[in-house]
Amino acid sequence: MKASRLAAAGALAGTAVLALSVPAFAHVSVQPEGTAAKGGYAVVDFKVPNERDNASTTKLEVSFPTDHPLASAMPEPMPGWKIEVTKSKLDKPIELHGEKISEAVSKITWTADGKGVEPGYFEKFPVSIGQLPEDADELVFKAIQTYSNKEVVRWIEVPQEGQEEPENPAPVLALSAAEDDHHGSSSAGKASDSDDAEAASAKTDAAEPADSTDTTARVLGVVGIVVGALGVAYGVLAGRRRTEA
């Protein structure tokens, strides 16, 4: 009886290890190159990993927030990608550098004219944005990722505080406290939009291999499988020894 219970416990432990060791799927995200301070400017990267083994990412559409419109949003030119910037009329004009702005960028679309983001790789899509709002702690950018096999993944679910992360979370940019000069930027303190774009152009253009975090997760997954298998084997062996005795 004890041996059979031990075997069952070993099998259950193996299953639990497998469940815990499976890495979470990566998703489209946004991060600043440095800081994104309220009231300032920043260069942000939309990181797009390829989650498929048999298809490439060939299109990325990022919608910009309408509740806090950004008067300036300039994507960095990227070899292998056609970039389209869409602007929309604002219900209420905003002021930028003393001028009234009646339209703002509502969407940026990147379409591959080459291989796109191939399996096993990710790519960063940099954009210089500003002036960041002073009355918000974060900005939500909804994204749509299209693969070469026509599959479409919509990263549009807004994460809610105190709740589990949704299955397809939208990229969220956290804003830091406003800097004294109100021109906080990851590329230059009081830089203009052109300065931000120049700083962004120093980035590498080629797609980058998946980062070490993904590799570590895979290694831990393999270790978990091995440990689980050993637990199952130990339980079965113990059961046989008890039966023979």
Backbone as CSV, one residue per row, in Angstrom:
resi,resn,N_x,N_y,N_z,CA_x,CA_y,CA_z,C_x,C_y,C_z
1,MET,0.830,-1.202,0.000,0.000,0.000,0.000,0.869,1.259,0.000
2,LYS,1.863,1.249,0.908,2.742,2.411,0.976,3.512,2.602,-0.317
3,ALA,3.933,1.461,-0.925,4.703,1.557,-2.164,3.861,2.144,-3.280
4,SER,2.588,1.718,-3.361,1.726,2.239,-4.420,1.475,3.728,-4.224
5,ARG,1.333,4.131,-2.946,1.157,5.556,-2.673,2.391,6.348,-3.061
6,LEU,3.564,5.739,-2.812,4.816,6.391,-3.164,4.935,6.559,-4.667
7,ALA,4.504,5.533,-5.398,4.546,5.603,-6.855,3.636,6.695,-7.368
8,ALA,2.427,6.776,-6.785,1.486,7.814,-7.203,2.029,9.194,-6.900
9,ALA,2.658,9.323,-5.735,3.222,10.612,-5.349,4.343,11.016,-6.300
10,GLY,5.148,10.025,-6.713,6.234,10.323,-7.645,5.697,10.806,-8.974
11,ALA,4.640,10.138,-9.460,4.046,10.540,-10.729,3.454,11.934,-10.640
12,LEU,2.788,12.237,-9.523,2.193,13.552,-9.330,3.259,14.629,-9.260
13,ALA,4.368,14.318,-8.593,5.462,15.285,-8.492,6.044,15.582,-9.859
14,GLY,6.184,14.526,-10.688,6.715,14.721,-12.028,5.818,15.613,-12.852
15,THR,4.497,15.399,-12.750,3.544,16.220,-13.489,3.609,17.671,-13.042
16,ALA,3.724,17.886,-11.727,3.784,19.246,-11.193,5.025,19.971,-11.677
17,VAL,6.156,19.259,-11.695,7.399,19.868,-12.154,7.280,20.269,-13.613
18,LEU,6.668,19.394,-14.413,6.496,19.709,-15.826,5.644,20.952,-15.999
19,ALA,4.572,21.071,-15.251,3.671,22.200,-15.380,4.357,23.505,-14.996
20,LEU,5.166,23.448,-13.936,5.829,24.649,-13.462,6.998,25.055,-14.335
21,SER,7.591,24.115,-15.048,8.796,24.410,-15.804,8.519,24.872,-17.220
22,VAL,7.260,24.796,-17.684,6.956,25.236,-19.033,7.050,26.752,-19.085
23,PRO,7.908,27.327,-19.947,8.079,28.769,-19.982,6.853,29.464,-20.543
24,ALA,6.574,30.688,-20.035,5.452,31.463,-20.540,5.763,31.966,-21.943
25,PHE,4.726,32.042,-22.761,4.925,32.512,-24.117,5.258,33.999,-24.100
26,ALA,6.195,34.389,-24.951,6.545,35.799,-25.072,5.464,36.506,-25.877
27,HIS,5.392,37.819,-25.721,4.394,38.579,-26.456,4.974,39.930,-26.859
28,VAL,4.271,40.648,-27.716,4.710,41.969,-28.138,4.718,42.891,-26.922
29,SER,5.807,43.612,-26.724,5.938,44.483,-25.556,6.582,45.798,-25.978
30,VAL,6.577,46.775,-25.061,7.201,48.071,-25.340,8.035,48.491,-24.134
31,GLN,9.255,48.955,-24.409,10.161,49.405,-23.365,10.904,50.648,-23.848
32,PRO,11.167,51.605,-22.956,11.933,52.794,-23.362,13.416,52.489,-23.421
33,GLU,14.123,53.233,-24.243,15.580,53.142,-24.270,16.108,54.121,-23.208
34,GLY,16.046,53.708,-21.989,16.421,54.573,-20.881,15.196,54.828,-20.027
35,THR,14.707,56.075,-20.024,13.511,56.403,-19.247,12.465,57.048,-20.143
36,ALA,11.224,56.975,-19.690,10.114,57.646,-20.362,9.439,58.494,-19.290
37,ALA,9.908,59.737,-19.140,9.436,60.611,-18.070,8.207,61.401,-18.513
38,LYS,7.290,61.591,-17.581,6.091,62.370,-17.862,6.466,63.771,-18.347
39,GLY,5.805,64.226,-19.398,6.059,65.552,-19.930,7.267,65.645,-20.834
40,GLY,8.008,64.537,-21.013,9.217,64.569,-21.825,9.093,63.790,-23.116
41,TYR,10.228,63.419,-23.667,10.313,62.642,-24.898,11.071,61.349,-24.619
42,ALA,10.868,60.367,-25.454,11.564,59.092,-25.267,11.625,58.340,-26.589
43,VAL,12.610,57.481,-26.686,12.670,56.511,-27.777,12.251,55.177,-27.186
44,VAL,11.227,54.582,-27.733,10.720,53.313,-27.211,10.872,52.224,-28.273
45,ASP,11.051,50.999,-27.805,11.191,49.846,-28.697,9.995,48.920,-28.531
46,PHE,9.342,48.606,-29.630,8.312,47.576,-29.619,9.012,46.258,-29.961
47,LYS,9.102,45.381,-28.969,9.821,44.115,-29.140,8.855,43.045,-29.628
48,VAL,9.190,42.447,-30.769,8.307,41.459,-31.392,9.039,40.126,-31.525
49,PRO,8.707,39.146,-30.678,9.299,37.810,-30.809,8.477,36.963,-31.766
50,ASN,9.132,36.013,-32.410,8.405,35.076,-33.272,8.098,33.824,-32.462
51,GLU,6.817,33.548,-32.246,6.404,32.416,-31.412,6.082,31.176,-32.231
52,ARG,6.278,31.227,-33.518,5.932,30.101,-34.381,7.191,29.422,-34.909
53,ASP,7.081,28.117,-35.161,8.218,27.358,-35.682,8.213,27.277,-37.205
54,ASN,7.066,27.570,-37.817,6.931,27.357,-39.258,6.443,28.589,-40.007
55,ALA,6.560,29.770,-39.397,6.109,30.991,-40.062,6.885,32.186,-39.519
56,SER,7.016,33.225,-40.337,7.703,34.449,-39.936,6.686,35.551,-39.661
57,THR,7.080,36.489,-38.806,6.247,37.664,-38.593,6.503,38.625,-39.741
58,THR,5.465,38.974,-40.474,5.626,39.809,-41.662,4.943,41.169,-41.540
59,LYS,4.202,41.381,-40.445,3.510,42.664,-40.303,3.252,42.960,-38.837
60,LEU,3.423,44.233,-38.474,3.127,44.688,-37.117,2.358,45.996,-37.210
61,GLU,1.207,46.043,-36.559,0.407,47.267,-36.493,0.293,47.684,-35.028
62,VAL,0.696,48.909,-34.739,0.626,49.424,-33.364,-0.296,50.639,-33.344
63,SER,-1.365,50.550,-32.553,-2.292,51.667,-32.397,-1.866,52.522,-31.218
64,PHE,-1.858,53.831,-31.403,-1.436,54.753,-30.359,-2.643,55.197,-29.528
65,PRO,-2.403,55.511,-28.250,-3.519,55.843,-27.353,-4.269,57.087,-27.810
66,THR,-5.593,57.028,-27.740,-6.424,58.169,-28.110,-6.793,59.023,-26.901
67,ASP,-6.714,58.425,-25.689,-7.027,59.200,-24.492,-5.897,60.154,-24.122
68,HIS,-4.667,59.806,-24.533,-3.509,60.681,-24.345,-2.741,60.744,-25.667
69,PRO,-3.230,61.492,-26.643,-2.595,61.521,-27.965,-1.182,62.095,-27.922
70,LEU,-0.331,61.573,-28.776,1.052,62.030,-28.865,1.221,62.809,-30.176
71,ALA,1.600,64.066,-30.045,1.730,64.918,-31.230,2.888,64.483,-32.122
72,SER,3.903,63.899,-31.499,5.081,63.482,-32.260,5.331,61.991,-32.078
73,ALA,5.426,61.282,-33.187,5.771,59.852,-33.165,6.483,59.545,-34.477
74,MET,7.802,59.348,-34.398,8.617,59.146,-35.600,9.322,57.795,-35.546
75,PRO,8.962,56.864,-36.417,9.633,55.562,-36.442,11.014,55.663,-37.074
76,GLU,11.901,54.813,-36.644,13.248,54.737,-37.237,13.190,53.922,-38.528
77,PRO,13.812,54.389,-39.605,13.852,53.579,-40.832,14.517,52.236,-40.563
78,MET,13.937,51.172,-41.101,14.462,49.830,-40.872,14.575,49.089,-42.192
79,PRO,15.779,48.661,-42.576,15.944,47.878,-43.797,15.097,46.611,-43.749
80,GLY,14.419,46.312,-44.830,13.594,45.115,-44.888,12.160,45.339,-44.460
81,TRP,11.828,46.587,-44.096,10.473,46.897,-43.637,9.962,48.179,-44.282
82,LYS,8.719,48.128,-44.749,8.021,49.314,-45.226,7.213,49.865,-44.058
83,ILE,7.327,51.180,-43.808,6.686,51.784,-42.649,5.635,52.797,-43.099
84,GLU,4.451,52.679,-42.527,3.357,53.604,-42.835,2.862,54.245,-41.534
85,VAL,2.844,55.571,-41.504,2.382,56.325,-40.344,1.003,56.901,-40.648
86,THR,0.037,56.586,-39.806,-1.332,57.064,-39.985,-1.651,58.117,-38.932
87,LYS,-2.165,59.264,-39.385,-2.559,60.326,-38.470,-4.070,60.514,-38.505
88,SER,-4.613,60.966,-37.375,-6.051,61.191,-37.272,-6.322,62.548,-36.634
89,LYS,-7.466,63.132,-37.000,-7.878,64.412,-36.424,-8.224,64.223,-34.949
90,LEU,-7.847,65.200,-34.149,-8.131,65.151,-32.718,-9.451,65.853,-32.410
91,ASP,-10.203,65.273,-31.483,-11.437,65.918,-31.050,-11.133,67.245,-30.353
92,LYS,-10.020,67.251,-29.632,-9.591,68.456,-28.936,-8.115,68.699,-29.235
93,PRO,-7.768,69.823,-29.874,-6.361,70.108,-30.204,-5.486,70.117,-28.953
94,ILE,-4.233,69.749,-29.121,-3.270,69.792,-28.023,-2.172,70.781,-28.366
95,GLU,-1.451,71.222,-27.349,-0.420,72.231,-27.561,0.959,71.596,-27.465
96,LEU,1.829,71.922,-28.415,3.201,71.409,-28.432,4.130,72.531,-28.829
97,HIS,5.054,72.879,-27.931,6.008,73.962,-28.177,5.302,75.255,-28.562
98,GLY,4.186,75.525,-27.890,3.478,76.765,-28.126,2.555,76.765,-29.332
99,GLU,2.482,75.626,-30.038,1.627,75.542,-31.211,0.476,74.576,-30.973
100,LYS,-0.677,74.897,-31.568,-1.839,74.041,-31.477,-1.734,72.920,-32.514
101,ILE,-1.882,71.671,-32.036,-1.804,70.512,-32.918,-3.204,69.908,-33.036
102,SER,-3.697,69.800,-34.266,-5.065,69.315,-34.473,-5.122,67.856,-34.920
103,GLU,-3.972,67.236,-35.152,-3.936,65.821,-35.515,-2.738,65.156,-34.865
104,ALA,-2.835,63.847,-34.701,-1.758,63.090,-34.051,-1.675,61.710,-34.674
105,VAL,-0.540,61.061,-34.467,-0.345,59.708,-34.988,-1.286,58.750,-34.266
106,SER,-2.052,58.002,-35.034,-2.989,57.040,-34.447,-2.540,55.601,-34.656
107,LYS,-1.670,55.379,-35.651,-1.197,54.009,-35.901,0.081,54.037,-36.730
108,ILE,0.960,53.093,-36.438,2.152,52.873,-37.261,2.147,51.406,-37.689
109,THR,2.367,51.176,-38.980,2.347,49.824,-39.532,3.685,49.504,-40.184
110,TRP,4.271,48.379,-39.774,5.500,47.882,-40.388,5.146,46.635,-41.217
111,THR,5.498,46.634,-42.489,5.234,45.489,-43.357,6.551,45.014,-43.968
112,ALA,6.855,43.751,-43.803,8.125,43.213,-44.294,8.131,43.146,-45.816
113,ASP,9.220,43.605,-46.426,9.407,43.397,-47.857,10.535,42.398,-48.090
114,GLY,10.859,41.672,-47.011,11.856,40.607,-47.076,11.359,39.406,-46.290
115,LYS,12.233,38.831,-45.475,11.882,37.628,-44.724,11.094,37.931,-43.452
116,GLY,11.145,39.155,-42.961,10.460,39.472,-41.710,11.227,38.928,-40.515
117,VAL,10.513,38.681,-39.430,11.117,38.115,-38.218,10.958,36.596,-38.290
118,GLU,12.056,35.912,-38.537,12.004,34.468,-38.748,11.893,33.705,-37.424
119,PRO,11.502,32.424,-37.480,11.389,31.610,-36.268,12.704,31.589,-35.482
120,GLY,12.601,31.706,-34.169,13.789,31.692,-33.321,14.425,33.053,-33.130
121,TYR,13.807,34.117,-33.660,14.362,35.458,-33.557,13.308,36.441,-33.046
122,PHE,13.799,37.615,-32.612,12.907,38.723,-32.309,13.504,39.963,-32.948
123,GLU,12.700,40.985,-33.042,13.188,42.249,-33.596,12.567,43.412,-32.830
124,LYS,13.326,44.524,-32.750,12.840,45.721,-32.080,12.483,46.781,-33.114
125,PHE,11.335,47.408,-32.901,10.837,48.440,-33.794,10.845,49.766,-33.025
126,PRO,11.866,50.609,-33.219,12.013,51.826,-32.418,11.192,53.006,-32.952
127,VAL,10.654,53.795,-32.011,9.873,54.985,-32.343,10.223,56.084,-31.347
128,SER,10.461,57.286,-31.857,10.668,58.449,-31.000,9.302,59.085,-30.756
129,ILE,8.917,59.228,-29.477,7.587,59.731,-29.150,7.649,60.888,-28.157
130,GLY,6.631,61.717,-28.181,6.517,62.812,-27.238,5.440,63.796,-27.708
131,GLN,5.102,64.713,-26.995,5.436,64.927,-25.595,4.576,63.993,-24.771
132,LEU,5.198,63.272,-23.832,4.467,62.316,-23.018,3.544,63.044,-22.050
133,PRO,2.375,62.493,-21.766,1.420,63.162,-20.866,1.961,63.274,-19.448
134,GLU,1.509,64.315,-18.742,1.913,64.510,-17.359,0.871,63.977,-16.386
135,ASP,-0.310,63.642,-16.897,-1.410,63.201,-16.033,-1.727,61.719,-16.191
136,ALA,-0.725,60.927,-16.580,-0.924,59.479,-16.741,0.305,58.742,-16.245
137,ASP,0.096,57.541,-15.715,1.207,56.718,-15.231,1.672,55.703,-16.268
138,GLU,0.845,55.481,-17.283,1.201,54.516,-18.317,0.431,54.806,-19.590
139,LEU,0.940,54.274,-20.695,0.281,54.383,-21.988,0.097,52.977,-22.557
140,VAL,-1.061,52.712,-23.112,-1.365,51.400,-23.679,-1.324,51.485,-25.202
141,PHE,-0.532,50.610,-25.803,-0.421,50.526,-27.258,-0.932,49.150,-27.697
142,LYS,-2.062,49.115,-28.359,-2.591,47.836,-28.824,-1.894,47.442,-30.127
143,ALA,-1.515,46.158,-30.231,-0.721,45.704,-31.366,-1.354,44.488,-32.030
144,ILE,-1.159,44.400,-33.343,-1.631,43.257,-34.119,-0.439,42.678,-34.873
145,GLN,-0.168,41.406,-34.658,0.974,40.711,-35.256,0.472,39.727,-36.308
146,THR,1.000,39.840,-37.519,0.580,38.964,-38.616,1.754,38.098,-39.069
147,TYR,1.475,36.801,-39.273,2.497,35.848,-39.706,2.392,35.564,-41.206
148,SER,3.442,34.964,-41.736,3.496,34.661,-43.166,2.455,33.633,-43.588
149,ASN,1.929,32.850,-42.639,0.882,31.874,-42.955,-0.514,32.472,-42.793
150,LYS,-0.579,33.819,-42.690,-1.834,34.576,-42.576,-2.440,34.544,-41.173
151,GLU,-1.772,33.903,-40.228,-2.281,33.905,-38.858,-2.145,35.306,-38.263
152,VAL,-3.154,35.739,-37.523,-3.158,37.064,-36.910,-3.331,36.917,-35.399
153,VAL,-2.442,37.550,-34.639,-2.528,37.541,-33.185,-2.752,38.978,-32.724
154,ARG,-3.819,39.189,-31.957,-4.187,40.527,-31.505,-3.769,40.720,-30.045
155,TRP,-2.753,41.539,-29.846,-2.280,41.856,-28.496,-2.998,43.131,-28.051
156,ILE,-4.251,42.973,-27.632,-5.106,44.138,-27.392,-5.787,44.117,-26.023
157,GLU,-5.560,43.094,-25.220,-6.208,43.011,-23.918,-5.440,43.857,-22.894
158,VAL,-6.160,44.766,-22.254,-5.515,45.685,-21.309,-5.367,45.007,-19.943
159,PRO,-4.141,44.862,-19.444,-3.940,44.255,-18.116,-4.601,45.094,-17.032
160,GLN,-5.214,44.433,-16.061,-5.880,45.121,-14.958,-5.124,44.855,-13.661
161,GLU,-4.938,45.896,-12.864,-4.201,45.767,-11.606,-4.909,44.803,-10.666
162,GLY,-4.143,43.889,-10.084,-4.692,42.925,-9.149,-5.265,41.687,-9.804
163,GLN,-5.215,41.620,-11.138,-5.718,40.459,-11.861,-4.592,39.778,-12.625
164,GLU,-4.818,38.518,-12.998,-3.817,37.788,-13.759,-3.635,38.418,-15.132
165,GLU,-2.431,38.258,-15.680,-2.161,38.795,-17.003,-3.059,38.116,-18.032
166,PRO,-3.699,38.884,-18.909,-4.569,38.275,-19.920,-3.772,37.439,-20.916
167,GLU,-4.476,36.634,-21.682,-3.819,35.742,-22.634,-3.093,36.517,-23.723
168,ASN,-3.678,37.610,-24.177,-3.060,38.424,-25.228,-2.938,39.873,-24.752
169,PRO,-2.007,40.137,-23.825,-1.892,41.482,-23.249,-1.388,42.518,-24.251
170,ALA,-1.920,43.726,-24.155,-1.451,44.830,-24.982,-0.148,45.371,-24.401
171,PRO,0.752,45.881,-25.238,1.979,46.495,-24.724,1.649,47.728,-23.888
172,VAL,2.270,47.829,-22.712,2.027,48.949,-21.798,3.356,49.627,-21.483
173,LEU,3.403,50.941,-21.687,4.605,51.724,-21.389,4.414,52.444,-20.063
174,ALA,5.237,52.103,-19.071,5.181,52.762,-17.765,5.934,54.093,-17.838
175,LEU,5.329,55.156,-17.292,5.942,56.479,-17.303,6.531,56.792,-15.935
176,SER,7.747,57.315,-15.928,8.407,57.674,-14.678,8.055,59.108,-14.303
177,ALA,8.463,59.521,-13.106,8.159,60.865,-12.625,8.748,61.915,-13.552
178,ALA,8.057,63.040,-13.654,8.497,64.120,-14.531,9.844,64.661,-14.086
179,GLU,10.677,64.988,-15.066,11.971,65.588,-14.770,11.819,67.098,-14.715
180,ASP,12.780,67.782,-14.095,12.687,69.228,-13.872,12.518,70.014,-15.161
181,ASP,13.244,69.577,-16.223,13.189,70.343,-17.465,12.027,69.924,-18.364
182,HIS,11.263,68.881,-17.920,10.098,68.398,-18.663,10.448,67.938,-20.072
183,HIS,11.700,67.601,-20.295,12.091,67.061,-21.592,12.893,65.792,-21.401
184,GLY,12.549,65.010,-20.394,13.266,63.771,-20.130,13.222,62.865,-21.336
185,SER,14.366,62.372,-21.737,14.443,61.513,-22.916,15.539,60.513,-22.736
186,SER,15.392,59.360,-23.320,16.418,58.330,-23.221,17.620,58.665,-24.065
187,SER,17.495,59.593,-25.018,18.606,59.875,-25.919,19.295,61.193,-25.614
188,ALA,18.554,62.229,-25.151,19.164,63.491,-24.808,18.181,64.284,-23.973
189,GLY,18.685,64.944,-22.907,17.829,65.618,-21.958,16.830,66.561,-22.587
190,LYS,17.288,67.620,-23.295,16.383,68.585,-23.897,16.362,68.439,-25.406
191,ALA,16.568,67.232,-25.879,16.681,66.992,-27.312,15.358,67.232,-27.997
192,SER,15.427,67.662,-29.232,14.244,67.814,-30.076,13.909,66.474,-30.681
193,ASP,12.827,66.423,-31.466,12.438,65.169,-32.097,13.542,64.643,-32.997
194,SER,14.237,65.554,-33.707,15.297,65.107,-34.610,16.450,64.496,-33.844
195,ASP,16.729,65.031,-32.655,17.791,64.454,-31.826,17.423,63.048,-31.395
196,ASP,16.141,62.843,-31.043,15.673,61.522,-30.648,15.824,60.542,-31.795
197,ALA,15.462,60.990,-33.010,15.559,60.111,-34.166,16.998,59.741,-34.450
198,GLU,17.916,60.721,-34.284,19.336,60.446,-34.524,19.869,59.444,-33.532
199,ALA,19.435,59.565,-32.266,19.872,58.615,-31.247,19.351,57.227,-31.563
200,ALA,18.124,57.169,-32.067,17.540,55.869,-32.377,18.250,55.198,-33.532
201,SER,18.773,56.004,-34.499,19.394,55.428,-35.688,20.694,54.709,-35.377
202,ALA,21.233,54.907,-34.170,22.468,54.224,-33.792,22.234,52.765,-33.468
203,LYS,20.970,52.369,-33.368,20.644,50.986,-33.037,21.001,50.056,-34.192
204,THR,21.175,48.793,-33.878,21.418,47.802,-34.921,20.157,47.535,-35.690
205,ASP,20.270,47.308,-36.997,19.104,47.137,-37.850,18.698,45.688,-37.994
206,ALA,19.627,44.782,-37.813,19.330,43.371,-38.063,18.501,42.776,-36.948
207,ALA,17.739,41.753,-37.297,16.976,41.022,-36.275,17.952,40.349,-35.333
208,GLU,17.603,40.319,-34.047,18.486,39.774,-33.038,18.003,38.402,-32.606
209,PRO,18.953,37.497,-32.273,18.522,36.176,-31.799,17.821,36.280,-30.473
210,ALA,16.998,35.292,-30.162,16.228,35.282,-28.920,17.165,35.465,-27.740
211,ASP,16.729,36.268,-26.740,17.605,36.621,-25.627,17.830,35.452,-24.674
212,SER,18.802,35.700,-23.761,19.230,34.628,-22.853,18.127,34.198,-21.913
213,THR,17.145,35.089,-21.661,16.047,34.715,-20.760,15.271,33.547,-21.309
214,ASP,14.987,33.582,-22.634,14.264,32.477,-23.253,15.077,31.183,-23.166
215,THR,16.402,31.302,-23.386,17.262,30.122,-23.328,17.252,29.518,-21.930
216,THR,17.336,30.387,-20.917,17.314,29.902,-19.537,16.011,29.180,-19.230
217,ALA,14.894,29.747,-19.730,13.593,29.115,-19.483,13.548,27.727,-20.099
218,ARG,14.100,27.585,-21.314,14.099,26.274,-21.971,14.943,25.271,-21.193
219,VAL,16.126,25.740,-20.694,16.997,24.853,-19.913,16.283,24.383,-18.657
220,LEU,15.622,25.320,-17.965,14.881,24.950,-16.760,13.758,23.985,-17.081
221,GLY,13.159,24.157,-18.265,12.090,23.234,-18.667,12.622,21.830,-18.834
222,VAL,13.797,21.690,-19.474,14.394,20.370,-19.672,14.757,19.742,-18.334
223,VAL,15.339,20.562,-17.437,15.691,20.052,-16.114,14.444,19.573,-15.387
224,GLY,13.350,20.332,-15.522,12.103,19.936,-14.873,11.601,18.606,-15.390
225,ILE,11.710,18.399,-16.710,11.269,17.136,-17.301,12.080,15.965,-16.749
226,VAL,13.415,16.168,-16.670,14.290,15.106,-16.167,13.947,14.779,-14.717
227,VAL,13.774,15.809,-13.883,13.460,15.581,-12.477,12.129,14.868,-12.335
228,GLY,11.152,15.279,-13.154,9.847,14.635,-13.098,9.930,13.170,-13.484
229,ALA,10.700,12.882,-14.536,10.839,11.501,-14.991,11.507,10.630,-13.918
230,LEU,12.524,11.194,-13.239,13.195,10.450,-12.177,12.224,10.153,-11.032
231,GLY,11.331,11.117,-10.731,10.356,10.889,-9.673,9.413,9.757,-10.010
232,VAL,8.950,9.733,-11.274,8.065,8.654,-11.710,8.773,7.300,-11.649
233,ALA,10.030,7.254,-12.149,10.787,6.002,-12.159,11.023,5.486,-10.742
234,TYR,11.331,6.404,-9.829,11.573,5.992,-8.453,10.317,5.387,-7.836
235,GLY,9.181,6.009,-8.122,7.931,5.496,-7.571,7.614,4.103,-8.081
236,VAL,7.796,3.908,-9.416,7.507,2.593,-10.003,8.444,1.524,-9.453
237,LEU,9.764,1.852,-9.331,10.751,0.900,-8.820,10.423,0.511,-7.381
238,ALA,10.046,1.515,-6.594,9.717,1.221,-5.199,8.511,0.288,-5.111
239,GLY,7.557,0.502,-6.022,6.368,-0.360,-6.028,6.728,-1.788,-6.366
240,ARG,7.611,-1.985,-7.332,8.006,-3.349,-7.715,8.726,-4.051,-6.583
241,ARG,9.642,-3.313,-5.922,10.405,-3.917,-4.820,9.462,-4.355,-3.702
242,ARG,8.447,-3.527,-3.459,7.502,-3.866,-2.394,6.686,-5.094,-2.756
243,THR,6.320,-5.216,-4.054,5.539,-6.370,-4.505,6.342,-7.663,-4.421
244,GLU,7.632,-7.575,-4.847,8.494,-8.758,-4.820,8.747,-9.226,-3.398
245,ALA,8.822,-8.241,-2.460,9.075,-8.595,-1.067,7.857,-9.315,-0.475
